[in-house]
Amino acid sequence: MDRSAIILAGGTAKRFDGKDKGLFELNGKPLLNHVVDTVKELVDEVIIVTNTQERADIYAKIVSTKSNFALDIAKSKGPLAGALTGFKTAQGDYCLLLPFDSPFVQKEIIALIFDLCIGKTAVVPRHPDQMIEPLHAVYNREKALVAAQEAFADENFDMQSMVERLQGVRYLSTMVIEQLDPELNAFVNINTPVDLKRALALSGTKPKKTKKTSDLQNRNR
């Protein structure tokens, strides 16, 4: 197996009034499925990392393609714990890491990052101000697993601590990505209801929620 996608779907959704934001819809589709649908044809497996079995069971009912679920090894430790869980679970040599709340990720960008990662430990987008996007990156699974374990053992729970432990990282300028995504919408995260409204504006649609996801949200409160 060559390529895996690890989708991080943890968090508490406190800023969504306790409702699971992965079930909120954009263009009539749950946020989670926007990411899954984008990556499913580019990888050999999709792994969704979440923080509870209850949440995994809920997502299994709405996910749009066959996916494997993994439970976060350490709750409340941020995305590094989810990434570590994903690297331990994945079978692919190269792993795409994405958050489940970035509905505008693009196939062309993902394909480019995968291609650039051959022979490298990782390809990580980087802005002109040197800020990196470690949750929109591709990693050599074995080397990233070691780096994540070392960072976690040192109680450095941010993704940058893992990236800094990797040798042979290729940083991809966002100026290159802008050729495919001029507004860099691929990096937009939906963290609050206001963000969701902005995403709806970007997509040019009005809010829509099906009875199925509405019922699941109410059950998960």
Buried (B, 14 or more C-beta within 10 A) or exposed (E): EEBBBBBBBBBEBEEBEEBBBBBBBBEEBBBBBBBBBBBBEBBEBBBBBBBEEEBBEBBEEBBBEEBBBBBBBBEEBBBBBBBBBBBBBBBBBBBBBBBBBBBBBBEEBBEBBBEBBEEBBBBBBBBEEEEBBBBBBBBBBEBBBBBBBEBBEEEBBEBBBBBEBBEEBBBBEBEEBEEBBEEBBBBBBBBBBEBBEEBBEBBEEEEEEBEEBBEBBEEBE
